[in-house]
Amino acid sequence: MCYRMPVPGYDPEDVDDTLEALLEDEEIETYLSDSELASYRAGEESLVDLLEGEEIHGILERKDAPIDVPD
């Protein structure tokens, strides 16, 4: 399991909660491979673990997330 901080200055759990609230299941499926999706659904890894920092940043910006994402 990989632990990384894709959005500097933010708690990964807060970012993950925000991503889960913003993304529909179908959208999550488009970002993850089949094996990543299986790990995510089994609770083995979070979206923050599986998505690249640039992907997270883009999602938060496109969805007008309630957190201020640094550039």
PDB file of N, H, CA, C and O in Angstrom:
ATOM      1  N   MET A   1       0.852  -1.173   0.000  1.00  0.00           N
ATOM      2  CA  MET A   1       0.000   0.000   0.000  1.00  0.00           C
ATOM      3  C   MET A   1       0.898   1.236   0.000  1.00  0.00           C
ATOM      4  O   MET A   1       1.907   1.285   0.704  1.00  0.00           O
ATOM      5  N   CYS A   2       0.526   2.207  -0.778  1.00  0.00           N
ATOM      6  H   CYS A   2      -0.293   2.167  -1.350  1.00  0.00           H
ATOM      7  CA  CYS A   2       1.313   3.422  -0.947  1.00  0.00           C
ATOM      8  C   CYS A   2       0.625   4.577  -0.223  1.00  0.00           C
ATOM      9  O   CYS A   2      -0.575   4.793  -0.391  1.00  0.00           O
ATOM     10  N   TYR A   3       1.381   5.312   0.577  1.00  0.00           N
ATOM     11  H   TYR A   3       2.356   5.136   0.714  1.00  0.00           H
ATOM     12  CA  TYR A   3       0.829   6.482   1.244  1.00  0.00           C
ATOM     13  C   TYR A   3       1.560   7.701   0.724  1.00  0.00           C
ATOM     14  O   TYR A   3       2.777   7.813   0.868  1.00  0.00           O
ATOM     15  N   ARG A   4       0.822   8.611   0.124  1.00  0.00           N
ATOM     16  H   ARG A   4      -0.167   8.520   0.007  1.00  0.00           H
ATOM     17  CA  ARG A   4       1.440   9.824  -0.390  1.00  0.00           C
ATOM     18  C   ARG A   4       0.537  11.004  -0.097  1.00  0.00           C
ATOM     19  O   ARG A   4      -0.657  10.835   0.153  1.00  0.00           O
ATOM     20  N   MET A   5       1.096  12.179  -0.126  1.00  0.00           N
ATOM     21  H   MET A   5       2.066  12.316  -0.329  1.00  0.00           H
ATOM     22  CA  MET A   5       0.363  13.412   0.142  1.00  0.00           C
ATOM     23  C   MET A   5       0.255  14.158  -1.173  1.00  0.00           C
ATOM     24  O   MET A   5       1.116  14.985  -1.472  1.00  0.00           O
ATOM     25  N   PRO A   6      -0.787  13.890  -1.980  1.00  0.00           N
ATOM     26  CA  PRO A   6      -0.881  14.483  -3.302  1.00  0.00           C
ATOM     27  C   PRO A   6      -1.215  15.964  -3.303  1.00  0.00           C
ATOM     28  O   PRO A   6      -0.923  16.658  -4.276  1.00  0.00           O
ATOM     29  N   VAL A   7      -1.813  16.456  -2.248  1.00  0.00           N
ATOM     30  H   VAL A   7      -2.050  15.892  -1.457  1.00  0.00           H
ATOM     31  CA  VAL A   7      -2.140  17.870  -2.171  1.00  0.00           C
ATOM     32  C   VAL A   7      -1.441  18.407  -0.923  1.00  0.00           C
ATOM     33  O   VAL A   7      -1.941  18.243   0.189  1.00  0.00           O
ATOM     34  N   PRO A   8      -0.283  19.049  -1.107  1.00  0.00           N
ATOM     35  CA  PRO A   8       0.493  19.512   0.040  1.00  0.00           C
ATOM     36  C   PRO A   8      -0.325  20.384   0.988  1.00  0.00           C
ATOM     37  O   PRO A   8      -1.089  21.248   0.558  1.00  0.00           O
ATOM     38  N   GLY A   9      -0.149  20.140   2.278  1.00  0.00           N
ATOM     39  H   GLY A   9       0.472  19.438   2.627  1.00  0.00           H
ATOM     40  CA  GLY A   9      -0.808  20.960   3.281  1.00  0.00           C
ATOM     41  C   GLY A   9      -2.187  20.495   3.687  1.00  0.00           C
ATOM     42  O   GLY A   9      -2.848  21.168   4.478  1.00  0.00           O
ATOM     43  N   TYR A  10      -2.642  19.367   3.174  1.00  0.00           N
ATOM     44  H   TYR A  10      -2.104  18.820   2.532  1.00  0.00           H
ATOM     45  CA  TYR A  10      -3.975  18.876   3.497  1.00  0.00           C
ATOM     46  C   TYR A  10      -3.918  17.465   4.037  1.00  0.00           C
ATOM     47  O   TYR A  10      -3.086  16.660   3.619  1.00  0.00           O
ATOM     48  N   ASP A  11      -4.805  17.169   4.966  1.00  0.00           N
ATOM     49  H   ASP A  11      -5.481  17.822   5.306  1.00  0.00           H
ATOM     50  CA  ASP A  11      -4.930  15.827   5.519  1.00  0.00           C
ATOM     51  C   ASP A  11      -5.495  14.911   4.438  1.00  0.00           C
ATOM     52  O   ASP A  11      -6.554  15.206   3.882  1.00  0.00           O
ATOM     53  N   PRO A  12      -4.815  13.806   4.126  1.00  0.00           N
ATOM     54  CA  PRO A  12      -5.303  12.904   3.075  1.00  0.00           C
ATOM     55  C   PRO A  12      -6.729  12.408   3.315  1.00  0.00           C
ATOM     56  O   PRO A  12      -7.482  12.208   2.362  1.00  0.00           O
ATOM     57  N   GLU A  13      -7.108  12.210   4.587  1.00  0.00           N
ATOM     58  H   GLU A  13      -6.497  12.373   5.361  1.00  0.00           H
ATOM     59  CA  GLU A  13      -8.473  11.758   4.872  1.00  0.00           C
ATOM     60  C   GLU A  13      -9.499  12.819   4.490  1.00  0.00           C
ATOM     61  O   GLU A  13     -10.568  12.493   3.974  1.00  0.00           O
ATOM     62  N   ASP A  14      -9.177  14.090   4.741  1.00  0.00           N
ATOM     63  H   ASP A  14      -8.308  14.354   5.160  1.00  0.00           H
ATOM     64  CA  ASP A  14     -10.090  15.169   4.358  1.00  0.00           C
ATOM     65  C   ASP A  14     -10.229  15.245   2.843  1.00  0.00           C
ATOM     66  O   ASP A  14     -11.331  15.412   2.320  1.00  0.00           O
ATOM     67  N   VAL A  15      -9.112  15.123   2.146  1.00  0.00           N
ATOM     68  H   VAL A  15      -8.216  14.988   2.571  1.00  0.00           H
ATOM     69  CA  VAL A  15      -9.139  15.164   0.682  1.00  0.00           C
ATOM     70  C   VAL A  15      -9.926  13.970   0.156  1.00  0.00           C
ATOM     71  O   VAL A  15     -10.730  14.112  -0.765  1.00  0.00           O
ATOM     72  N   ASP A  16      -9.698  12.790   0.739  1.00  0.00           N
ATOM     73  H   ASP A  16      -9.045  12.674   1.487  1.00  0.00           H
ATOM     74  CA  ASP A  16     -10.402  11.588   0.301  1.00  0.00           C
ATOM     75  C   ASP A  16     -11.909  11.725   0.526  1.00  0.00           C
ATOM     76  O   ASP A  16     -12.700  11.370  -0.347  1.00  0.00           O
ATOM     77  N   ASP A  17     -12.307  12.236   1.690  1.00  0.00           N
ATOM     78  H   ASP A  17     -11.665  12.524   2.399  1.00  0.00           H
ATOM     79  CA  ASP A  17     -13.734  12.445   1.969  1.00  0.00           C
ATOM     80  C   ASP A  17     -14.352  13.397   0.954  1.00  0.00           C
ATOM     81  O   ASP A  17     -15.471  13.180   0.489  1.00  0.00           O
ATOM     82  N   THR A  18     -13.620  14.451   0.614  1.00  0.00           N
ATOM     83  H   THR A  18     -12.711  14.627   0.992  1.00  0.00           H
ATOM     84  CA  THR A  18     -14.114  15.419  -0.364  1.00  0.00           C
ATOM     85  C   THR A  18     -14.264  14.773  -1.736  1.00  0.00           C
ATOM     86  O   THR A  18     -15.270  14.982  -2.414  1.00  0.00           O
ATOM     87  N   LEU A  19     -13.272  13.990  -2.148  1.00  0.00           N
ATOM     88  H   LEU A  19     -12.454  13.821  -1.597  1.00  0.00           H
ATOM     89  CA  LEU A  19     -13.348  13.305  -3.444  1.00  0.00           C
ATOM     90  C   LEU A  19     -14.545  12.363  -3.496  1.00  0.00           C
ATOM     91  O   LEU A  19     -15.275  12.336  -4.487  1.00  0.00           O
ATOM     92  N   GLU A  20     -14.746  11.594  -2.436  1.00  0.00           N
ATOM     93  H   GLU A  20     -14.153  11.616  -1.631  1.00  0.00           H
ATOM     94  CA  GLU A  20     -15.865  10.655  -2.409  1.00  0.00           C
ATOM     95  C   GLU A  20     -17.206  11.379  -2.467  1.00  0.00           C
ATOM     96  O   GLU A  20     -18.158  10.877  -3.064  1.00  0.00           O
ATOM     97  N   ALA A  21     -17.284  12.548  -1.853  1.00  0.00           N
ATOM     98  H   ALA A  21     -16.511  12.956  -1.368  1.00  0.00           H
ATOM     99  CA  ALA A  21     -18.526  13.316  -1.883  1.00  0.00           C
ATOM    100  C   ALA A  21     -18.774  13.932  -3.261  1.00  0.00           C
ATOM    101  O   ALA A  21     -19.924  14.094  -3.670  1.00  0.00           O
ATOM    102  N   LEU A  22     -17.713  14.271  -3.968  1.00  0.00           N
ATOM    103  H   LEU A  22     -16.779  14.139  -3.635  1.00  0.00           H
ATOM    104  CA  LEU A  22     -17.839  14.949  -5.259  1.00  0.00           C
ATOM    105  C   LEU A  22     -18.050  14.005  -6.434  1.00  0.00           C
ATOM    106  O   LEU A  22     -18.720  14.363  -7.402  1.00  0.00           O
ATOM    107  N   LEU A  23     -17.485  12.805  -6.359  1.00  0.00           N
ATOM    108  H   LEU A  23     -16.940  12.514  -5.572  1.00  0.00           H
ATOM    109  CA  LEU A  23     -17.500  11.890  -7.499  1.00  0.00           C
ATOM    110  C   LEU A  23     -18.601  10.846  -7.395  1.00  0.00           C
ATOM    111  O   LEU A  23     -18.814  10.246  -6.342  1.00  0.00           O
ATOM    112  N   GLU A  24     -19.289  10.643  -8.500  1.00  0.00           N
ATOM    113  H   GLU A  24     -19.116  11.131  -9.355  1.00  0.00           H
ATOM    114  CA  GLU A  24     -20.252   9.548  -8.610  1.00  0.00           C
ATOM    115  C   GLU A  24     -19.467   8.255  -8.831  1.00  0.00           C
ATOM    116  O   GLU A  24     -18.310   8.297  -9.249  1.00  0.00           O
ATOM    117  N   ASP A  25     -20.086   7.116  -8.554  1.00  0.00           N
ATOM    118  H   ASP A  25     -21.026   7.083  -8.214  1.00  0.00           H
ATOM    119  CA  ASP A  25     -19.415   5.825  -8.746  1.00  0.00           C
ATOM    120  C   ASP A  25     -18.879   5.666 -10.164  1.00  0.00           C
ATOM    121  O   ASP A  25     -17.775   5.159 -10.361  1.00  0.00           O
ATOM    122  N   GLU A  26     -19.661   6.101 -11.152  1.00  0.00           N
ATOM    123  H   GLU A  26     -20.558   6.514 -10.992  1.00  0.00           H
ATOM    124  CA  GLU A  26     -19.239   5.968 -12.549  1.00  0.00           C
ATOM    125  C   GLU A  26     -17.986   6.791 -12.826  1.00  0.00           C
ATOM    126  O   GLU A  26     -17.127   6.378 -13.606  1.00  0.00           O
ATOM    127  N   GLU A  27     -17.882   7.950 -12.190  1.00  0.00           N
ATOM    128  H   GLU A  27     -18.579   8.285 -11.556  1.00  0.00           H
ATOM    129  CA  GLU A  27     -16.699   8.792 -12.381  1.00  0.00           C
ATOM    130  C   GLU A  27     -15.468   8.134 -11.757  1.00  0.00           C
ATOM    131  O   GLU A  27     -14.383   8.153 -12.339  1.00  0.00           O
ATOM    132  N   ILE A  28     -15.643   7.559 -10.582  1.00  0.00           N
ATOM    133  H   ILE A  28     -16.524   7.544 -10.109  1.00  0.00           H
ATOM    134  CA  ILE A  28     -14.531   6.871  -9.924  1.00  0.00           C
ATOM    135  C   ILE A  28     -14.029   5.747 -10.819  1.00  0.00           C
ATOM    136  O   ILE A  28     -12.822   5.544 -10.952  1.00  0.00           O
ATOM    137  N   GLU A  29     -14.951   5.021 -11.430  1.00  0.00           N
ATOM    138  H   GLU A  29     -15.931   5.186 -11.322  1.00  0.00           H
ATOM    139  CA  GLU A  29     -14.585   3.908 -12.311  1.00  0.00           C
ATOM    140  C   GLU A  29     -13.741   4.368 -13.493  1.00  0.00           C
ATOM    141  O   GLU A  29     -12.900   3.610 -13.976  1.00  0.00           O
ATOM    142  N   THR A  30     -13.948   5.600 -13.972  1.00  0.00           N
ATOM    143  H   THR A  30     -14.631   6.216 -13.580  1.00  0.00           H
ATOM    144  CA  THR A  30     -13.168   6.089 -15.114  1.00  0.00           C
ATOM    145  C   THR A  30     -11.733   6.433 -14.723  1.00  0.00           C
ATOM    146  O   THR A  30     -10.840   6.410 -15.570  1.00  0.00           O
ATOM    147  N   TYR A  31     -11.506   6.747 -13.466  1.00  0.00           N
ATOM    148  H   TYR A  31     -12.232   6.765 -12.778  1.00  0.00           H
ATOM    149  CA  TYR A  31     -10.169   7.123 -13.007  1.00  0.00           C
ATOM    150  C   TYR A  31      -9.311   5.930 -12.603  1.00  0.00           C
ATOM    151  O   TYR A  31      -8.084   6.016 -12.631  1.00  0.00           O
ATOM    152  N   LEU A  32      -9.945   4.814 -12.226  1.00  0.00           N
ATOM    153  H   LEU A  32     -10.942   4.745 -12.203  1.00  0.00           H
ATOM    154  CA  LEU A  32      -9.201   3.683 -11.673  1.00  0.00           C
ATOM    155  C   LEU A  32      -9.189   2.486 -12.616  1.00  0.00           C
ATOM    156  O   LEU A  32     -10.148   2.248 -13.351  1.00  0.00           O
ATOM    157  N   SER A  33      -8.096   1.740 -12.584  1.00  0.00           N
ATOM    158  H   SER A  33      -7.317   1.933 -11.987  1.00  0.00           H
ATOM    159  CA  SER A  33      -8.036   0.473 -13.318  1.00  0.00           C
ATOM    160  C   SER A  33      -8.907  -0.544 -12.578  1.00  0.00           C
ATOM    161  O   SER A  33      -9.370  -0.280 -11.468  1.00  0.00           O
ATOM    162  N   ASP A  34      -9.125  -1.684 -13.186  1.00  0.00           N
ATOM    163  H   ASP A  34      -8.749  -1.899 -14.087  1.00  0.00           H
ATOM    164  CA  ASP A  34      -9.944  -2.719 -12.548  1.00  0.00           C
ATOM    165  C   ASP A  34      -9.353  -3.163 -11.212  1.00  0.00           C
ATOM    166  O   ASP A  34     -10.082  -3.328 -10.234  1.00  0.00           O
ATOM    167  N   SER A  35      -8.044  -3.355 -11.166  1.00  0.00           N
ATOM    168  H   SER A  35      -7.451  -3.221 -11.961  1.00  0.00           H
ATOM    169  CA  SER A  35      -7.418  -3.798  -9.915  1.00  0.00           C
ATOM    170  C   SER A  35      -7.449  -2.696  -8.852  1.00  0.00           C
ATOM    171  O   SER A  35      -7.642  -2.976  -7.669  1.00  0.00           O
ATOM    172  N   GLU A  36      -7.260  -1.443  -9.276  1.00  0.00           N
ATOM    173  H   GLU A  36      -7.104  -1.215 -10.237  1.00  0.00           H
ATOM    174  CA  GLU A  36      -7.356  -0.327  -8.332  1.00  0.00           C
ATOM    175  C   GLU A  36      -8.772  -0.196  -7.798  1.00  0.00           C
ATOM    176  O   GLU A  36      -8.974   0.044  -6.608  1.00  0.00           O
ATOM    177  N   LEU A  37      -9.745  -0.352  -8.674  1.00  0.00           N
ATOM    178  H   LEU A  37      -9.581  -0.547  -9.641  1.00  0.00           H
ATOM    179  CA  LEU A  37     -11.144  -0.262  -8.267  1.00  0.00           C
ATOM    180  C   LEU A  37     -11.478  -1.354  -7.253  1.00  0.00           C
ATOM    181  O   LEU A  37     -12.185  -1.104  -6.277  1.00  0.00           O
ATOM    182  N   ALA A  38     -10.973  -2.555  -7.484  1.00  0.00           N
ATOM    183  H   ALA A  38     -10.399  -2.759  -8.277  1.00  0.00           H
ATOM    184  CA  ALA A  38     -11.204  -3.659  -6.546  1.00  0.00           C
ATOM    185  C   ALA A  38     -10.585  -3.342  -5.182  1.00  0.00           C
ATOM    186  O   ALA A  38     -11.211  -3.589  -4.151  1.00  0.00           O
ATOM    187  N   SER A  39      -9.375  -2.801  -5.164  1.00  0.00           N
ATOM    188  H   SER A  39      -8.866  -2.600  -6.001  1.00  0.00           H
ATOM    189  CA  SER A  39      -8.717  -2.423  -3.907  1.00  0.00           C
ATOM    190  C   SER A  39      -9.488  -1.320  -3.196  1.00  0.00           C
ATOM    191  O   SER A  39      -9.636  -1.347  -1.974  1.00  0.00           O
ATOM    192  N   TYR A  40      -9.974  -0.359  -3.958  1.00  0.00           N
ATOM    193  H   TYR A  40      -9.853  -0.337  -4.950  1.00  0.00           H
ATOM    194  CA  TYR A  40     -10.743   0.748  -3.391  1.00  0.00           C
ATOM    195  C   TYR A  40     -12.048   0.237  -2.780  1.00  0.00           C
ATOM    196  O   TYR A  40     -12.388   0.588  -1.651  1.00  0.00           O
ATOM    197  N   ARG A  41     -12.767  -0.582  -3.519  1.00  0.00           N
ATOM    198  H   ARG A  41     -12.491  -0.868  -4.437  1.00  0.00           H
ATOM    199  CA  ARG A  41     -14.054  -1.101  -3.034  1.00  0.00           C
ATOM    200  C   ARG A  41     -13.885  -2.044  -1.843  1.00  0.00           C
ATOM    201  O   ARG A  41     -14.783  -2.153  -1.008  1.00  0.00           O
ATOM    202  N   ALA A  42     -12.748  -2.720  -1.761  1.00  0.00           N
ATOM    203  H   ALA A  42     -12.018  -2.631  -2.439  1.00  0.00           H
ATOM    204  CA  ALA A  42     -12.481  -3.618  -0.633  1.00  0.00           C
ATOM    205  C   ALA A  42     -11.997  -2.844   0.602  1.00  0.00           C
ATOM    206  O   ALA A  42     -11.811  -3.423   1.672  1.00  0.00           O
ATOM    207  N   GLY A  43     -11.800  -1.540   0.441  1.00  0.00           N
ATOM    208  H   GLY A  43     -11.951  -1.070  -0.428  1.00  0.00           H
ATOM    209  CA  GLY A  43     -11.336  -0.720   1.553  1.00  0.00           C
ATOM    210  C   GLY A  43      -9.845  -0.839   1.820  1.00  0.00           C
ATOM    211  O   GLY A  43      -9.358  -0.392   2.859  1.00  0.00           O
ATOM    212  N   GLU A  44      -9.124  -1.435   0.889  1.00  0.00           N
ATOM    213  H   GLU A  44      -9.520  -1.798   0.046  1.00  0.00           H
ATOM    214  CA  GLU A  44      -7.679  -1.609   1.052  1.00  0.00           C
ATOM    215  C   GLU A  44      -6.912  -0.324   0.767  1.00  0.00           C
ATOM    216  O   GLU A  44      -5.872  -0.068   1.374  1.00  0.00           O
ATOM    217  N   GLU A  45      -7.425   0.480  -0.156  1.00  0.00           N
ATOM    218  H   GLU A  45      -8.270   0.272  -0.649  1.00  0.00           H
ATOM    219  CA  GLU A  45      -6.782   1.742  -0.512  1.00  0.00           C
ATOM    220  C   GLU A  45      -7.849   2.805  -0.735  1.00  0.00           C
ATOM    221  O   GLU A  45      -8.988   2.503  -1.091  1.00  0.00           O
ATOM    222  N   SER A  46      -7.456   4.052  -0.518  1.00  0.00           N
ATOM    223  H   SER A  46      -6.531   4.297  -0.228  1.00  0.00           H
ATOM    224  CA  SER A  46      -8.376   5.171  -0.707  1.00  0.00           C
ATOM    225  C   SER A  46      -8.129   5.823  -2.063  1.00  0.00           C
ATOM    226  O   SER A  46      -7.171   5.489  -2.760  1.00  0.00           O
ATOM    227  N   LEU A  47      -8.992   6.745  -2.422  1.00  0.00           N
ATOM    228  H   LEU A  47      -9.770   7.017  -1.856  1.00  0.00           H
ATOM    229  CA  LEU A  47      -8.797   7.485  -3.667  1.00  0.00           C
ATOM    230  C   LEU A  47      -7.490   8.269  -3.631  1.00  0.00           C
ATOM    231  O   LEU A  47      -6.805   8.389  -4.646  1.00  0.00           O
ATOM    232  N   VAL A  48      -7.150   8.797  -2.472  1.00  0.00           N
ATOM    233  H   VAL A  48      -7.707   8.700  -1.647  1.00  0.00           H
ATOM    234  CA  VAL A  48      -5.903   9.544  -2.326  1.00  0.00           C
ATOM    235  C   VAL A  48      -4.704   8.631  -2.579  1.00  0.00           C
ATOM    236  O   VAL A  48      -3.698   9.065  -3.140  1.00  0.00           O
ATOM    237  N   ASP A  49      -4.810   7.370  -2.168  1.00  0.00           N
ATOM    238  H   ASP A  49      -5.628   7.017  -1.712  1.00  0.00           H
ATOM    239  CA  ASP A  49      -3.729   6.414  -2.410  1.00  0.00           C
ATOM    240  C   ASP A  49      -3.592   6.082  -3.889  1.00  0.00           C
ATOM    241  O   ASP A  49      -2.485   5.847  -4.376  1.00  0.00           O
ATOM    242  N   LEU A  50      -4.700   6.062  -4.597  1.00  0.00           N
ATOM    243  H   LEU A  50      -5.599   6.252  -4.202  1.00  0.00           H
ATOM    244  CA  LEU A  50      -4.723   5.541  -5.959  1.00  0.00           C
ATOM    245  C   LEU A  50      -4.598   6.591  -7.057  1.00  0.00           C
ATOM    246  O   LEU A  50      -4.074   6.298  -8.132  1.00  0.00           O
ATOM    247  N   LEU A  51      -5.062   7.788  -6.809  1.00  0.00           N
ATOM    248  H   LEU A  51      -5.488   8.027  -5.936  1.00  0.00           H
ATOM    249  CA  LEU A  51      -5.020   8.832  -7.831  1.00  0.00           C
ATOM    250  C   LEU A  51      -3.722   9.629  -7.742  1.00  0.00           C
ATOM    251  O   LEU A  51      -3.149   9.794  -6.665  1.00  0.00           O
ATOM    252  N   GLU A  52      -3.280  10.111  -8.876  1.00  0.00           N
ATOM    253  H   GLU A  52      -3.745   9.977  -9.751  1.00  0.00           H
ATOM    254  CA  GLU A  52      -2.109  10.989  -8.925  1.00  0.00           C
ATOM    255  C   GLU A  52      -2.507  12.369  -8.403  1.00  0.00           C
ATOM    256  O   GLU A  52      -3.669  12.768  -8.490  1.00  0.00           O
ATOM    257  N   GLY A  53      -1.540  13.080  -7.870  1.00  0.00           N
ATOM    258  H   GLY A  53      -0.597  12.757  -7.800  1.00  0.00           H
ATOM    259  CA  GLY A  53      -1.793  14.416  -7.342  1.00  0.00           C
ATOM    260  C   GLY A  53      -2.423  15.348  -8.362  1.00  0.00           C
ATOM    261  O   GLY A  53      -3.313  16.130  -8.030  1.00  0.00           O
ATOM    262  N   GLU A  54      -1.958  15.266  -9.610  1.00  0.00           N
ATOM    263  H   GLU A  54      -1.235  14.630  -9.880  1.00  0.00           H
ATOM    264  CA  GLU A  54      -2.509  16.123 -10.668  1.00  0.00           C
ATOM    265  C   GLU A  54      -3.974  15.793 -10.939  1.00  0.00           C
ATOM    266  O   GLU A  54      -4.778  16.687 -11.204  1.00  0.00           O
ATOM    267  N   GLU A  55      -4.319  14.505 -10.872  1.00  0.00           N
ATOM    268  H   GLU A  55      -3.666  13.778 -10.657  1.00  0.00           H
ATOM    269  CA  GLU A  55      -5.716  14.103 -11.072  1.00  0.00           C
ATOM    270  C   GLU A  55      -6.589  14.656  -9.952  1.00  0.00           C
ATOM    271  O   GLU A  55      -7.678  15.173 -10.202  1.00  0.00           O
ATOM    272  N   ILE A  56      -6.107  14.545  -8.721  1.00  0.00           N
ATOM    273  H   ILE A  56      -5.222  14.125  -8.518  1.00  0.00           H
ATOM    274  CA  ILE A  56      -6.864  15.045  -7.572  1.00  0.00           C
ATOM    275  C   ILE A  56      -7.050  16.548  -7.696  1.00  0.00           C
ATOM    276  O   ILE A  56      -8.153  17.060  -7.506  1.00  0.00           O
ATOM    277  N   HIS A  57      -5.989  17.245  -8.009  1.00  0.00           N
ATOM    278  H   HIS A  57      -5.093  16.830  -8.163  1.00  0.00           H
ATOM    279  CA  HIS A  57      -6.046  18.702  -8.164  1.00  0.00           C
ATOM    280  C   HIS A  57      -7.078  19.070  -9.229  1.00  0.00           C
ATOM    281  O   HIS A  57      -7.892  19.969  -9.018  1.00  0.00           O
ATOM    282  N   GLY A  58      -7.048  18.382 -10.366  1.00  0.00           N
ATOM    283  H   GLY A  58      -6.387  17.652 -10.537  1.00  0.00           H
ATOM    284  CA  GLY A  58      -7.999  18.651 -11.447  1.00  0.00           C
ATOM    285  C   GLY A  58      -9.439  18.388 -11.048  1.00  0.00           C
ATOM    286  O   GLY A  58     -10.327  19.175 -11.377  1.00  0.00           O
ATOM    287  N   ILE A  59      -9.681  17.294 -10.344  1.00  0.00           N
ATOM    288  H   ILE A  59      -8.959  16.655 -10.076  1.00  0.00           H
ATOM    289  CA  ILE A  59     -11.038  16.965  -9.892  1.00  0.00           C
ATOM    290  C   ILE A  59     -11.546  18.046  -8.951  1.00  0.00           C
ATOM    291  O   ILE A  59     -12.668  18.529  -9.103  1.00  0.00           O
ATOM    292  N   LEU A  60     -10.728  18.426  -7.984  1.00  0.00           N
ATOM    293  H   LEU A  60      -9.817  18.034  -7.860  1.00  0.00           H
ATOM    294  CA  LEU A  60     -11.149  19.434  -7.008  1.00  0.00           C
ATOM    295  C   LEU A  60     -11.432  20.770  -7.677  1.00  0.00           C
ATOM    296  O   LEU A  60     -12.375  21.465  -7.298  1.00  0.00           O
ATOM    297  N   GLU A  61     -10.632  21.135  -8.658  1.00  0.00           N
ATOM    298  H   GLU A  61      -9.866  20.571  -8.965  1.00  0.00           H
ATOM    299  CA  GLU A  61     -10.875  22.392  -9.372  1.00  0.00           C
ATOM    300  C   GLU A  61     -12.141  22.318 -10.221  1.00  0.00           C
ATOM    301  O   GLU A  61     -12.961  23.235 -10.190  1.00  0.00           O
ATOM    302  N   ARG A  62     -12.306  21.224 -10.984  1.00  0.00           N
ATOM    303  H   ARG A  62     -11.640  20.479 -11.009  1.00  0.00           H
ATOM    304  CA  ARG A  62     -13.483  21.085 -11.860  1.00  0.00           C
ATOM    305  C   ARG A  62     -14.787  21.042 -11.078  1.00  0.00           C
ATOM    306  O   ARG A  62     -15.815  21.533 -11.543  1.00  0.00           O
ATOM    307  N   LYS A  63     -14.740  20.460  -9.901  1.00  0.00           N
ATOM    308  H   LYS A  63     -13.904  20.061  -9.523  1.00  0.00           H
ATOM    309  CA  LYS A  63     -15.949  20.290  -9.100  1.00  0.00           C
ATOM    310  C   LYS A  63     -16.166  21.449  -8.132  1.00  0.00           C
ATOM    311  O   LYS A  63     -17.073  21.407  -7.301  1.00  0.00           O
ATOM    312  N   ASP A  64     -15.331  22.486  -8.241  1.00  0.00           N
ATOM    313  H   ASP A  64     -14.594  22.520  -8.916  1.00  0.00           H
ATOM    314  CA  ASP A  64     -15.416  23.625  -7.321  1.00  0.00           C
ATOM    315  C   ASP A  64     -15.459  23.153  -5.873  1.00  0.00           C
ATOM    316  O   ASP A  64     -16.371  23.493  -5.119  1.00  0.00           O
ATOM    317  N   ALA A  65     -14.465  22.369  -5.503  1.00  0.00           N
ATOM    318  H   ALA A  65     -13.724  22.092  -6.115  1.00  0.00           H
ATOM    319  CA  ALA A  65     -14.380  21.794  -4.163  1.00  0.00           C
ATOM    320  C   ALA A  65     -14.361  22.879  -3.096  1.00  0.00           C
ATOM    321  O   ALA A  65     -13.880  23.987  -3.332  1.00  0.00           O
ATOM    322  N   PRO A  66     -14.885  22.554  -1.927  1.00  0.00           N
ATOM    323  CA  PRO A  66     -14.935  23.534  -0.843  1.00  0.00           C
ATOM    324  C   PRO A  66     -13.586  23.778  -0.171  1.00  0.00           C
ATOM    325  O   PRO A  66     -13.498  24.577   0.761  1.00  0.00           O
ATOM    326  N   ILE A  67     -12.532  23.098  -0.634  1.00  0.00           N
ATOM    327  H   ILE A  67     -12.603  22.449  -1.391  1.00  0.00           H
ATOM    328  CA  ILE A  67     -11.209  23.374  -0.077  1.00  0.00           C
ATOM    329  C   ILE A  67     -10.416  24.169  -1.095  1.00  0.00           C
ATOM    330  O   ILE A  67     -10.587  23.994  -2.302  1.00  0.00           O
ATOM    331  N   ASP A  68      -9.556  25.034  -0.611  1.00  0.00           N
ATOM    332  H   ASP A  68      -9.417  25.176   0.369  1.00  0.00           H
ATOM    333  CA  ASP A  68      -8.736  25.878  -1.478  1.00  0.00           C
ATOM    334  C   ASP A  68      -7.469  25.112  -1.821  1.00  0.00           C
ATOM    335  O   ASP A  68      -6.590  24.944  -0.975  1.00  0.00           O
ATOM    336  N   VAL A  69      -7.376  24.649  -3.058  1.00  0.00           N
ATOM    337  H   VAL A  69      -8.090  24.786  -3.745  1.00  0.00           H
ATOM    338  CA  VAL A  69      -6.248  23.832  -3.486  1.00  0.00           C
ATOM    339  C   VAL A  69      -5.105  24.737  -3.915  1.00  0.00           C
ATOM    340  O   VAL A  69      -5.277  25.584  -4.791  1.00  0.00           O
ATOM    341  N   PRO A  70      -3.921  24.561  -3.294  1.00  0.00           N
ATOM    342  CA  PRO A  70      -2.786  25.395  -3.704  1.00  0.00           C
ATOM    343  C   PRO A  70      -2.316  25.043  -5.105  1.00  0.00           C
ATOM    344  O   PRO A  70      -2.453  23.900  -5.540  1.00  0.00           O
ATOM    345  N   ASP A  71      -1.764  26.017  -5.811  1.00  0.00           N
ATOM    346  H   ASP A  71      -1.652  26.946  -5.458  1.00  0.00           H
ATOM    347  CA  ASP A  71      -1.241  25.784  -7.166  1.00  0.00           C
ATOM    348  C   ASP A  71       0.047  25.008  -7.131  1.00  0.00           C
ATOM    349  O   ASP A  71       0.625  24.723  -8.180  1.00  0.00           O
TER     350      ASP A  71
END
